[in-house]
Amino acid sequence: MEQNRNKRNLKGSAQDVAIRLGVFFFIVLLAFVGLSVRLIFITKDNDTEYQQRILSQQAFDSKTLNAKRGEIIDANGTVLAASKETYNVILDAKQLIDADTDINGNYDPKCKTATLNALESIFSIDKGELNAYIESVPSSQYYIVKRNVSFDEMSRFLPYITKPKKGEEETSLYDEHVCGVWFEKYYTRFYPQGPLACDLIGFSLSTGQASYGLEEYYNDILTGVSGRQYGYLSDDSVVEVTTVPAVDGNTLVTTIDANLQMMVEKHLKEFALEYKDNAREGFGANNIGCIVLKADSGEILAMASYPNFDLNDPKNISEYYTEEQIKQMEEEDTLKDAYDALWKNFCITDSYEPGSVMKPFTVAMGLESGRVTGNETYMCNGFLEVAGHKIHCHNTAGDGLLDVKGAVAKSCNVALMKMSSAIGKDIFLDYQSEFNLGLKTNIDLAGETRTDSLVFTDATLNESELATASFGQGFNVSMIQMAAGYAALVNGGYYYEPHVVSKILSPSGSVVKNIEPRMVKQIVSSKTSDMIVDYCNAVVTDGTGWRAKPAGYAIGGKTGTAETLPRGNGEYVVSFISHAPADNPEIICYVVIDRPNVSVQEDAKYATIVSREILTDILPYLNIPMTEAVSDKEREELLQRELSIYTNRVAMEDASGNEVNEEAKENEQ
Amino acid sequence: MAEAVRKRKNKGSYFDFTLLFILLFLLGFGLVMVYSTSSYSASLDYNGDGLYYLRKQLISAMIGLVMMFFVSFLKFDIYKVLAPFAYGISVILLLLVKSPLGHTAKGATRWIYIGGFSIQPAEIVKIGVIMITAFLIIYLQNRDDIDNTSFKYIFIVLAPGILAAGLILFVTRNLSTAVIVGGIAFSMLIMSTPRCFKAYLLLILALIGIGLYVLFLYLTIHKTGDIGALSKVGFRSERILAWFNPEKYADGKGYQTLQSLYGIGSGGVWGKGLGKSMQKLGFLPEAQNDMIFSIICEELGLFGGFAILLLFVLLLYRILDIATLTKDFFGNMLVGGVFAHIAIQVIFNVCVVTNVMPNTGISLPFISYGGSSIIFLLTEMGIVMNVARYADFTISPNVVKRTGEVKRANLKKRRGMRVKQKEEGTEET
């Protein structure tokens, strides 16, 4: 027995194994101690650092939720600007590669092939190009495959990555190999009416940023507040995803009437094209602007200028410049100036000398101050010598003997100079500021100019300046200043702050704010106002503005022809400001043509004709009753116009439902 | 003869409750941690069912416990008969992975589907290798014609382990499991035979080989920064490069390791509190599996990590104790194999998690999520309990526990025997 045991011991035995196991155990203990030391060091050296790294990783989980920019609609609910959901298609190349690589690193591009095929079939992207990208940057986690994908297009991809419900497996496109694709949602701005009211609306190319017009002025109200989504660990140690929802932007309801706006723009464009390349190269005028507003509230009904641009593609200037010119401008770095010139709103940003449109203002000063009674008569010999200068009347032959009404109707400079000398410097300056000339009207549009440095001050207004100022030379105003002032002159003397937005609606449609007409002050008495209306009516019935009379309506107004600086090179700004109806002004329409493209620019008829065209369209549209007899020829013309308005409107309604404004464009051309 | 029969009857009554309690504690703790680490990803992946992984793990643990008790009540002698079959069946199951029964998950084909259950045969192979190696050792040592320090002996003992490791590598392309299987066989070889310098020589040669390879990578790519050379040496090398500097390879192979270190480091001494890990929220891949130790350290701090290591020390000590007190050589080798398996896997796992070793997928025994792993680990523990229950004890373990003196005496006796044996050995040569 003992012998046997010894032999086994020699060969190795349980007891021997136990000893070696003990050594083994000792080694294991040592390893554990070593690992414990390692653990201590990891913790000790990097405690806070690693904690921060983890926290910074967590931050990736939070993301911004874009707010939807509010709409801009016209007085009748026609959408002028809106936002729609669009998506960027993002590819996570790393996820694709990882999915194709098994734990042992074997690579099999099943997922890549499936995903690229799916992307190609839905978004028609170049598979080879994308594949090349994945291979060159396999670690990329954010690659924009396609931008600006509509919701419909995006949702056609969803079946590939959505697990089918029970019973739908067979018809489903679902492919578990399609992965690494996700969609980034954001909003893009689009303008269903294309170029309609472009200067007035302005545009917003990227989230939160807006340029020009209503978009810029009301940017904060339109933008809304972006939300945030972030995950954190709750007390129950569950990841809670907290969403601070985005607050969508508010909607602006404007006083603009899209139909009216369209009529106005149509006639401006007609003029620009009619006189295109007439006396010089270029459109019918450097700029043409028109403001239509309500006389007794300052609400803007239409505000337009030409050239215009498509709000959906504001950087496209190919309509106005050849490719060579654009290239040249790029080289000379003047492209920005070209954009500025195109995008600005001529009606509020440009200043010019108003010319004879100033005359009703000068007369109103005289009547209001009592220096002119209305019963005076003035003798015009064609010129007046003031402080040694011979200042001519535009009718160099002289207008003869004129009363105040006749002076306005014939637009006699001499009579006005005599009136201004009666009024005197101090009263003129008082009323200049009373009529808000040179100051901002505070219209709710971005980019309104302030011309206070371009109007007279006590130091600059000398005798001869006072004389020329009476007929609107020597100082600068903006269209909106004149229109707002003239509205006050003819509406009984009440100066209203012009405005474009009448209501601000919440995203759900409830009214956030009503913007009522704001009467700032009474600048003249109603008696003076009545007299000015009477004088201005004479301009159309017996004076320089006779061409402006639209069929069926009696209107009043005042022409203006102002020589631009430098004097003497034959360049003029011609204009016509009008009110309708004649006896009880409701509508003010102001047309300014900056240097018409004709050989002799010094003729207000260009402005009066455009005014007539516009008024003939808009007065019946506004349901202002006709008071005057209409000839057969005029009746025929009115019918034609009414028909064309309907076709335009149908086109517009079609267009507002579509993204691309093809039909409207065709109609315009 | 009659005495022998009486002895046997007595033996069956012993049950190692200490071992059972340590095991149950580890299992329970593992389930808690599996729930903590997996509930977030489970609720994402399984429609808000945060209990998905826990449920599966709980079922596996139950099956494992049943298996453990079943195995521990088998007649001990059966194992000797069973060993070749266990090995053969496990290898066949492993080969089935390549058959249509094979099942692929997470890009790796490592499972087979049988009757609605997916099993990872590599885990069964570990038991098979332990049993067959023990069987071979006994067989060879009972033969007088084979010297147990010769290369022939070494080769035969290692053969089933190396074959199984090779198959695992070939069939499942799972290097880490192959290394563990090889490690178990080698550990058993060293335990089985005294002063087997040739075996140590093999070990040293292997270590030098690996060391040279790592040094080569370190000098050629890590030092020079020439990543392009990587394609020549194969993708596994990138793991080694990532091991040198995980931050540099944070986009690729270093990511998991780096996240694991973040987890451990941010836990501090006392941890963020149970369930409050942030790394488990999708940042640390395989958080409930290979990387569970990192989350334990993040949630329970160094304290929790040490506690787990201590539990494993206790477990291994109990296994060692059983091995120490077993007179039966075969039983001894079986327990030694299980000891080696658990020790190697725990050490490797913690090494990977703490970036002491290049990243490779090794789970933490009894704690990591994984059905096959837990079922067959518990089966192995059943074998250990069986040995404790039935195998021939020099002295009743109950007596030993009560009186340490007896144990010391026993050890002294053994040392005496070894001296004697040594003398005899020298005489022989």
Interface residues (C-beta under 8 A of the other chain):
Chain A: N6 R8 N9 L10 K11 G12 S13 A14 Q15 D16 V17 A18 I19 R20 L21 G22 F24 F25 V28 L29 A31 F32 G34 L35 S36 R38 L39 I40 I42 T43 D45 N46 D47 E49 Y50 Q51 R53 I54 L55 Q57 Q58 K94 A99 T101 D102 I103 N104 G105 N106 S139 G231 L233 D236 S237 V238 V239
Chain B: S36 S39 Y40 K106 G107 A108 I137 Q141 N142 N148 R173 N174 S187 I190 M191 S192 T193 P194 F235 R236 D251 G252 L261 Y262 G263 I264 G265 S266 G267 G268 V269 G273 L274 G275 K276 S277 M278 Q279 L281 F283 C297 G301 L302 G305 F306 L309 F312 V313 L316 Y317 L320 A323 T324 L325 T326 K327 D328 F329 G331 N332 M333 G336 F339 A340 A343 I347 V350 C351 T354 V356 G361 R414 M417 R418 K420 Q421 E424 G425
